[in-house]
Amino acid sequence: MRLWTRLDRYVTRELGPPLLLGFAGFTLVLLLQALFLIARQTIEKRVPLTLLLGFVVAELPRLFAFTIPMSLLLAVLVGIGRMGSQGEITALRAAAVSPARLFRPVFAVAALLTLVSLGVAHYLMPMGQLKRRALVQEIVRARDLSRETEPGVFYRGLPGAVLYVRSVSESAEGPVFEGVLLQRQTPESSDLIVARRGRPIFDRESGRISFLLDDGEWHMARPDRPTTYSRVRFERHTLTFPPDPALRAFSKSRFDDPATLSGIHLYEQIRGFRERARAAADPAGREGPERRARAARIEWQRRWAIPFACITLAFAAYPLAMRHRRGGMFAGLSQALVVIFLYYLILSTGQGLAEQGTWPPWFAAWLPNLATAAFGLAAWRVAGRPQRTRGRAGLPLSVRAWLHPAPPVPSPEPVAAAAPPPPTPADLPPRPPRRARFGLQTLDLYLAGGFLRMTAAVLFVLLVLALAIEFKGAVDNVPNESREFPWQPVLSYILLSIPGQLRLMVPIAALVGASVGLSALARANELIALKASGIGPVRIAVPVVAAAAAISLLLAAVQERIIPAAERESRIELDRISGKSSAREADGGRRWIVGEKDRLWAYLDVPAGSETIVAPGVVAVDWENARVLERVEAQEAVFADGAWDFLTGWRRTFDAEGTERFEGFSRWRSGDAESPELFGAVRSGIVFGRRIADQMTFLELRNHVRRMADAGYDAAPLVVGLNEKLVMPLLPVALVLVAVPLMVSGWSRRGSLAGFGYALLIVFGFWVLWAVSTALGNESILDPVLAVWSPPILVAVLGIWLLGRAR
């Protein structure tokens, strides 16, 4: 008996293309963020490109541990599903090939990928994490604070402090900051330093950052004692900050982190922690080793459970794929992503409960596999084996009937009157002409409808994958010490992230929908039939591009009406998941913004739907003379009648001679008229941060850009964000213009899988170009408007040129 028959080879070949394509597609989707990271870190912070590429390569094994089971699940649903939809499985059953026999090559592939995944999980992934540690150290040591600090942006990269710089100039000794404000907040003191200029010095060995400040003031206050206040004028002062926490974290021994240990070393670490816990004399001494042992056991169980997901997922997917269904590749892809979402939902939740000590590590890691196997058993039971009735010769009746067909029985001739002659075409009433709906012809409705249905299917698939990634990220932000899992904030954050995901997902869905839909028509020879009827590529492209334009209009409405509010609220929910009071930052929980007349505002929070600021503070600075003119601190501020009323606080003013005036108040009205909406947006880098564009409407952002430009600041990142609001809705049309001529010209006659592969290549090339171009625009190396508009214009021109040459 042959171990590997022609049937096994045939089934394996059916699994190969979707397996490779799914592996490439899933890995590419997970690497999209890394592409933007590489472009921005390389261009904006001058981090060497080799370091960042090495960082991405080091992360690949961790991604492969997840994408290998995902791609096998897709391969089973698509490959076996195609055999079922085209009747091949029915024919094999008729030939006495049982479903269990047909599952043998699927199980062999799953077992092989399980062994590969075990090698990745136990050896390649720890090696990648070790390499990642070394690269992070190099990246942190290669940092350039003058590149990280943007004029007009509140920089929070310093431990326990906020830095604000008005401008940056060059000198013989290096970059020099002009107009410096440093705020250091601790429970005991609130220090405010203003200097005419400053120069940062970074010690690459120790990681310490020092500031050489010239000509400034140091204000020291006690939050609990408003009358206790001191001010010191200096000509030169050096301020030193401790090393970056990231540098300290990645400088520890490699045996401290279970993720960096290979399989045998991780097992030895678990045994060592257990022995320490047993040897401890008191419960307090056992707590530390037990907690570390739990973290190591979670990692150990995950390294075994996730690779074996290849077998359990293939076992559960096989009976689903055998059912007769329509929908092709994307029906299988949709099912695959739903299963993947549920699998990683259980896995991430179990990991969070295991870290809290609620569940044992083995149960949390293996529960998704157990649930998948239970579902697979139920699916196999429902599918069952077909009942075969055998004849005397032992063959199925269907086979015997095919081999020995019965002779036809002649039917008796009926005795009846002669039938009337059939009517001639002249005798038939004229057929009313069919009206076109909305002025569209049948061809337009057919092509546009197919494109829209395929785009909707792809969008659903992408959103499910994106939500799975967002859920895992939200679970990772839950503190280990949390006693209860924050279900409500996590689910709210997931739902609020959907509108923001649409900006990125809709253009990709339109591109893939056009590529796959038209390639399916090419595979069925429908495009050839259209061309033989005199319908050219331009006529075929018109309804598809028109449907893409309708999608662009809907995306523009969502981007302007829904996304800003959803982004603001999602940031609040993410803070709740992390156990923070809203937007607690490194500066002791307060955010900073630039208000009217160049006054600096700090505040803790703005309750949703109110015009109240919690813990506000205002600083007025004379930048030319580097001195503080006014400082206000209060418990609360309420906006009424076009001005702010500060409640329960104090106010200090300083004149040109240095005379200080103190005033305590229960209510004090300020002449400031900043809009309450300015404070309500949850964002980091309020003035020029890149997230602000997502949390503002187009008109709000345009007004903000004008205000910053009038104040003399370089608002290039804001201009990039403003133009992105115009360009993003147009991307579906631009990308479809490239996909249509490629598919119509015969590039994709191999079916939907080939069209999906071409779409992935186009997506990858476009987003690399987009990431590099926008990063150049943020740094003003390239004009911001040109940086945003040039990639889609180039793609659209390329598409029009290809469409003109298509035959």
N, C-alpha and C positions, 0 to 999 in steps of 0.2 A: 504493500500500500504506500503510495507516494504521500509524503508529508506536506508538500506544497504543490498543489495542482493548478491547472490552468484557471479554474474558478477562483482560487485564492489570489492568483496574480491579477485577474480581472478586477476583483473587488478592491485590491490594494491600489491599482491604477486609478480607480474611481475616487479613492480617498486622497490621492496625492495632490492634485491641483488645488482643491479647496483647503487642504491642510497648509500648504505653503503660502497660499494667498492670504488665508486667515492669520497665519503667523506674522506675515509681513504687515498686514493691515492693522492688527491689534498693536503690534510693536510701534508702528508709525504713529498711531493715535496717541499712545502713551508718551511718545517722544516729542509731540508737537510743542509742549511747553518748554522742553529742553532746547529746541531750536531758537525760540525767542530768548531764552537765557543766554545761549552762546553769543547771539548777535549783540545783545545789549551789554553783557558783561565785557565782551571783547572791545566794543566800540566806545561805550560810555565810561567804563572804569579801567580801560587799558589793561585788562587781565590777559596774559598771553593766551593765544588761541589754542596752543598745544595743551595747556593745562585744562581748559574747558572741554576740549575733545576727549582728553583722557578721563575726565570726570564722567562724561556721558558713557564712554565705553565701560567704565567701572560700574555704572548703574545697570548695564544691559543684563547681566546674569540675574539680578533681582527681578527685572521685567520678564525675562524668559521663564522664570519659575511660575509666573501667572499666565503668560500667553501660550505656553505649550498645551496645558489642559484646555484653554479656551479654543485654540485652533483645532484640536482634535474633536471637540464637541461640534464645532462648525462643520468639520470634514464629514463626520458621520451623518449629520442631519442633511447636508447638501448631497453628498455622494450617494448614500443609500436612499435618500429621498428621491433623487433623480431616477434611480433604478425602479423604485416603487411607482412613481408617477408615469413612467413609460411602459409599465406592464412587465418588466423583466423579472421582478420578484414573483409575480403570478405565474409566469412561465417556468421559473425554477421550482416553484411549489408543485406545479403540474408534473414536473420531471422528478418528483419525490425528493427534492432538496429541502430539507427542513430549515426553519429559521435559525435553529441552533447551529446547524452546519454552516450556514451563511455567515453567522457571527464569528466563526473561527478566525478568519483573517482580520476582522476588526479587533478581536481580542489580542491577536498577535501584535498588531500595530500599537494598541494601547499599552501592552506590556513592555514593548520596546521603548516607547516614549516615557513610560514610568521609570525605567532604568536610566534614561537620559536625564529626566527631571531630578532623580535622586542624586546623580552626579553633580548637576547644576546646584541643587540646594545645599549639599554637604561640602562641596569643594569650591566650585566656581564662585558662588555667591559670597562666601566668606572672603575669598581672595579679592573679589571686587570691592567689598566693604573696607578691607584693609587698604586697598589702593585708594579708595575714596577718602579715607582718613588722611593719608599722606598728601593727596591733592588738595584737600580742604586747607591743610596747614600751609601749603605753598600758595594757595589763592589768598588766604588771609594775610600771609607775609608779603604778598605782592600787591597788597591794596595801596591805593593812592587816595588819601583823604581829600585832597584837593579836587580829584575827579568825582568822588562820591558826593561832595557837597555842592549843591546847586544854588546859585544866587536866588534869594527870595523863598527858599524852601527850609522848613524846620527839619533839621537832620537829627534823627534819633539813634544813630549808630554808636554813640558814646555811652558807656555804662552809667546809668543813673543821671543823665543830663540831656538837654536839648540845645542844639547849636543853630543859630540863625546868622547868615552872612548876606550882606547887601550886594557885594561884588567881589570878583577875584581878579587880581592883576599878577603880572609876572615880574620877577626881579632876578638879580644875579644869584641869589641864594635859593630861588625856587618860587613857587606860587605864594602869594600873599593875600590874605583875606582883608577886605576893606569893610568897615562897619560890622563889628562882631558883637553878638549877644549870646551869652551862655547862661543857662538856668539850671541849677542843681537843686533838686527837691528831696528832702529826707524828712522823716517824722519829727526830727528835732529842729531843723532849720530850713529856710528857703533863701538860697543865695542867688543873686542876680549880678552878672558881670557884664559890663559894657566897655568896649575898647575901640579905639580908632582903627587899629589894624592888628592882625595876628598871623602867625606862621605856624602850621602844624609840623611836627616832627614825629615820625613813626619809627620805633625801634623794632626792626624785623626779627631780632632774636628773642626778646622778651615779650613782644607784642604790645608794649606800652605806648601810649600816645601822649605827647606833650604839646602844649600850646605856649608859644612865646608871644605874650600880649604887650602891646605898647600903648601908653597914654589912655588910661581908662579909669573906671570906678568899679568898686566892689561893694554891693549892698547886701547886708546880712540881716535877716528878720527871723523872729520866732513865731510860728503860726499860733501857738497858744498864748503868747504874750505880745500883743500888738505894740505896746509902748517900748518894748525892747528892740532897738534897731540901731545899726551902726553902718557907717559909710566910710570907705577908705579910698583915697585917690592915689593912683600909682602911675609911675612913668614906664616901668617895665615889670612884668610879673610872669612867672612860669607856672602853668597849671598842668598837672600830670594826672592821667586817667589809668586805671588798671587795664590789664590785657583784655582783649575781646573774649567774651565767654565762649565763642565758637572755637577759638584757638586753645583755650584751656580744656574744653571738652574733648577735642580731638588730639590732645597731647597726652592723654592718659594711657595706661598700659593696655595693650590689645586684649589682655585677658579679662578686662573689666566689662567689655561689651560682648554678650553672647553672639551677636550677629557677625562678629569678625572671627569666630572660632570654627575650624573645620569639625566634622562630625565626631571624631574620637576625642578631640580636645574639649568640645562642648560637653560630652558625656563625663569626662574627667572633672570638668568644672562643677557639674551638678553633684557628683559624688563628694567633691571637696566642700561645697557649701552645706551639704547634708551632715557631713562629719563635724563641721564647725558648729552647726545648730545643735547637734547632740552633745557636743563637748561644753556648750555654754551652760553656766551654772544658774543663771536667772533668765526669766522671760524676756527682759530687755535685751540681753545679749543674744538671744536666739532670733529676735525679730529681724535684724539686718540680714543674717545669712539665709533665713527662710524666705525673705522677700526676694533676694537675689537668686536663690534656687528656684523660686516660682517663675521669675522672668526667664531663666535659662531653660526650665522645663517647657514653658510655652514655646520658646524658639525651637527646642528639640522636637516637640510633637508636630509643630507646623512643618518642619522640614521633612517629616515622613508623611503627613496627611495630605499636603498639597500635591506631591507627585502621584500618590495613589488616586487622586481625583481623576487622573486620566482613565483609569479602569472604570470607576464608578460612573463618571459622566458618559463614557462610551456605552456602558451597560444600560443606562437610563435613556440615552438618545436613540439607541438602535430600534426599539419597538415604536417610538414616535416616527422615525424616518420611514419605516416599512409601510405606513398607511398610505393609501392612494390620496394624493392631494395635488392641487395646483399651486403655482406661486413661484416655482423655481428656486433659485439660489436665495432670494431675499425672504422667502417664507422660512427656509431653514435658518437663515441668519437671524431673523426676528425671534424664532424659538430659541436659538442658541443664546442670544443676549438676555432673554428673559430668565433662562435657567442660570446663566452666569450671574445675573443680578441677584437672584435669590440665593445662590450658593455663597457669594461673597457678603451678602447681607447677614446670613447666619454666621459666617466665619468672622466677620468684623465684630458683630455683637458678642459672639462667644469670646473673642479675644479680650474685649473690654471687660466682660464679666470675670474672666479668668484673672486679669491683672488686678481687679478689685478683690480677688479671693472668693468670689461667690461660687464659681464653678471650678472643678479641677481642670488642670491644663489639658489632660488627655481628652476629656469629654468635650471641651470647647473646640479643640483642634479637629477631632474626628466627627463631631456632630454633623457638619455639612455632608461628609461622605456617607454617614449612616442614613441621613435623610434622603440623599440622592439614590442610594441603593434600595431603600424602601420604596421610593417612587418607581424605580426601575422594575422591582418585583411586581408591583401592582400593574405597571404598563405591560409587562410580559404576560401576566395572567389575563389581562383584558384582550391582548392581541391573540394569545392562544395559538394553537396549531390547527391548521385546516383539517376538517374531517374528510378523510379519503375513503370512498367505497371501492373495494377491489373486486374484480371479477374472478372467474375461475383460474385464469392464468396468472393472477397475482398482480396485474397491472391496474392502475386507476382507470375507471370507466371512461374518463375524458381522453386518456391516451389510447385505449382500445378503440374508441369511436373514431379517433383520428387515423389509426392504422387500418381499421376495417370498417369503412363507412358503409352504412346500410343502403341498399339500392333505393332509389326514389319510387314511391308508390304513386302510380298514375291516378289522378283525380277524375271522377266521372264527369262527362260533358253535361253541363246543365241544359235543360230543355226550357227555353224561354224565347220570348219575342225578340226579334232583332233590335239591337241597340240603335238609338238614333245617331246619326253621324255627328262627329265632334264639331263644335262651333269653329268657324274660321275667325282669324284676327279681326276681320271687318265687322263680325257680329258682336264682338265684345265691346262693352262701354269704354270710353277713353279713361285711362288711369290719371287721377289728379296728380299734378306735380308735387313732389315732396318739398315742403318748405324747410329752409335752413334755419336752425335756431340761432338767434342773435346775429343773423347775417353771416354765419359761419357755414362752410361746406362740411360734408361728411368727413373728408380727409383731415380738415383742421381739427375737428372734434376728436377724431381717432388718435392723431399724433399728440395733440395737447393733452387729451385725457390720459393716454398711456404715460406720458411724461410726468404729469401731476401725481398719478397713482404711484409710480415708481419713486418719485421724490418724497412722497409722504411715507412710504415704507422705509426708505433710507433714513429719513429724519427720525422716525420712531426708533430705528436701530441705534442711531448715533446718540439720541437722547438717553436711551436705556443705558448705554455704555458710559456716557458722561455722568449720569446720576449714580451709577455704581462707583465711579471714581470719586465723586463728590461725597458720597456716603462714607467711603473709606477714609477720606481726608477729615471729615467731621468726627468720625470715631477716634481717629488718631489724636485729635485735639482735646478729647475728654481727659481730664486729669486722672492719674492713677488712684489718687486718694478719694475720688468721688464715691460716696456711699450708694447713690442711686444713679442709674444710667439716665441721662437727660433725653428721653425719647421725644418730648414735645419740641425742644429747640432744634434737635437734629432733623426731625421731619419738616419743621418750618424752614430750616435752612435749605434743605433739599428742594422743597417746592419753590422757594424764592430764588433759587439759582437757575431755574429753568429758563426764564426770560433772557438772562445774560448768556446762557448757552446757545440761544437761538442765533445770536449775531455770528457766531463762528460756525455753527452746525448747518444753518440754512444754505449758505453758499456751497458748502461741501456736498450737502444732500442734492442740491440742484445739479451740480456737476456729475455726481455719480448716477443720479436718476436719468439724466440725458444719455450718459455713456452706456449704462446697462440697458436702458429701454431701446435705444437705437441698435445696439449690438444684437439684442434679441431679435429685432426685425430683420437684421442682416442675416442672422443664422437661419431664420425661417424663409429667406429669399424674398421677403416682402419688399425690401428696398430695391431689389433687382426688378421686381414686377412694376414698382412705381416708376423707375427710370425707363423701363421698356414702354410704359404708357406715356412717355414724354414729360414726366414730372421731374424736374431737376433738383439738385441739392439745395438751391436757394428757396425753392417752393417748399421743400421738406422742412427747412430750418425755420421758416417764418412762424408757424404755429408754436413750435417749441420755444423759440426766443420770446414770442409774445406771452406765453404762459410764464416764462421766467421773469418777464417784466412785471406781471401781476404779483408774483411772489415778492419781488423787490418792493412794490408798493406796500404790501402787508408788513414786510420786515421794517420798512421805514416808520410805519405807524406804531409798531410794537417798540421800536427803539426810542421813539420820542415820548410815547405815552406811558409805557409800562416799565421798561428796563431801569430808568433812573430810580424810581421809588423802590423797585425790587432790590436793586443793588444796595441801597441805603439800609433797608430792613435786613437784608441777609448779613451785613456786617454786624449788626446788633445781635442777631441770633448766634453768629459765630463767636462773639464775645461771651455770650451766655453759655455756650457749649464749653468754652475754655475756662469757665469759672471766674470770669473777670466782670467787674462792673464795666459798663459800656465803654469800650475804647480805652481801657487802662493801658498806658504806654510806659516807656522807660522813665518818663519824667514825673513819676509819682501819680499817674492817673489823669493828667491834664493834657488837653490838646491846645495847640496854638494856631492862631490865624493872624493875618494882617488885615486890620479894619480900615475905616476911613481915616484920612490924614496921616497915614503911616503909623497908626497906633496899633500896638501888639496886644492881642487878646488871648487869655488862657482860660480854659473852662474844663470842668469835669464831665458834664453830661447835659443833654437837652432832652427832657421827657418828650416822648412822641405826642404830637398833636397839641403841644403847648407853646407858649411864647415866653418860657422861663429858662434861665441858664443856672445850672448848679455850680457853685463854687467859682464864680467868675473872678478874673483879675485883668487889669488893664495897665499897660506900661507905655508911657510917652517918652521918646528918646530924641535928644538933639544929636543927630549923627555927626554933624560937622564938628562939634566940640566934644563928642563922646561922653555925654553925661545924661542922666535920667532927669526928666522934667517933672514927671508925675507918676505915682504908683498907687493903684487902688486894689484892695482886696475885700471881698464880701462873701457872705454865705449864699446869696441868691440875687438874681437880677431879673426884673420883669419888664417886658416891653409894653409901653402904654403911651398913647398920644404921640407917636413918632419919636420917642426917646426911651432910654433905659433908666429904670429906678433900681438902684443898688440897695439891698437890705442887709442890715447888721454887719458892718465892716469898718474899715478905716481907709483914710486917704492921706497921702504924703505928697507935698509939692516941694520943689527945689528951684530956687531962682539962680540967676547968673552968678551971684556972689557966694552961693553955697548955703544960703540960709534955708533951713528946713522948717516946714510947717506941717503939723500933725492934726488930723481931725478924725475923731471917732463918730460914727453915725448909726442910727437905726434905719434911716431912709435918706438916700441922697440921689438926686436926679442929675444924670450926666447929659451933656449935649451931644453924645454920640448917637447916630441914627442908623447903625448897621441893621440890615434886615435879619429877622429871626431865622429865616431859611438858610442863611449863611452858616449858622451854627448847627443846624439840625442834621446836616449831611455827615454820616459816619465815614471818615476817610483818613488816610495817612498822607502826610504831605499836603496840607490843605490848600496851599497857594498854587504850587506847581506840580504836585504829585500826579502820577499818571492815572490813578484810580478816580480822580475827581471827574474826569470826562465821562466815565460810565455813570456817575451819580448825579449828573446835571442834564437838563434838556439842552437842545441846541441853542435856544435863545438865552438861557441862563449862562451857558458856557461862553457864548459870543460876548455877552456883556462883561463877563469876568475877564475875558482876554483883553477887551478894550480898556478896562480899568487898570489891569496890570501893565499894559503897553503905555498908557498915559502916565503911569507912575515911573516909567523909565526902566522897567525890568525886561529881561529877555524871556519872552513867554513861548519859546519854541515848543516845549512839550505840550502846552495847552493848545497851540495852533495845530499840532499834529492830531491831538484828540478831537479838536473841532472839525477838521477835515475828514477824520475817520468816520464821524457821524454822517457825512455826506457820501462817503465812498462805500462803506460797508453794505448799504442796501443795494448798490449797483453791482456788487460782486457776483450775484447769481447770473445776471445777464452776461457779464464779461466771461465768466468761466464756461457758461453754456455755449457761447460763441466759439470757443476753442474745441469743445467736445463734439459738437454737431458735425463739422466738416471731417474730423478724423474718423468718426464712426460711419458717416455716409460714404466716405471714399473707399471703404472696404478694409480699413485697418482692423476691424473687429468681427470677422466672419466666424470666429470660433465660439461665439456665444457670450452669455452674460459674464462669465468668469474673466474672459479676456477684456471685456469692457470695464469691469471693475478694476483690473490691473492697470489699464491705461489711466483710469481716473485717479488711482493712487499716485501714479507718477506725476500727473499734472498737479495734484494737490500738494505733493511734496515740493516740487519746483516752485510753485507760486508762493507758498508760505515761507520758504527760505528767502526768496526775493523780497517778500513783504517785510519779514523780520529785519533784514539788513537795511532796507531802505528807510523804514520808520526809525530804527536806531540812529541812522545818520541824521535824520531830521530832528530827533530829540536833542542831538548835540550841535545843531546848527551847522554841521559839516555840509549838509545838503539843505537847500531851501525846504522848510517844513511842508509847504503846499506841494512842491514838486515831489518830495519824498513820499507823500501819501498817494498822490494821483498817478505817479509814473507806473507802478506795477500793474494796476488794472487797465490803464490805457495801453500799455505794451501788450497785455494779454488780449484785449479787445481788438487791437490792430492786427495781431497775429491771427486771431480767429477770423476776422473779415478777409484777410489775405488768403488763408486756407480755404475759406468758403468760396472765394472767387476762383480758386484753382481746382476746386473739387469737380469731379466728373462722375 
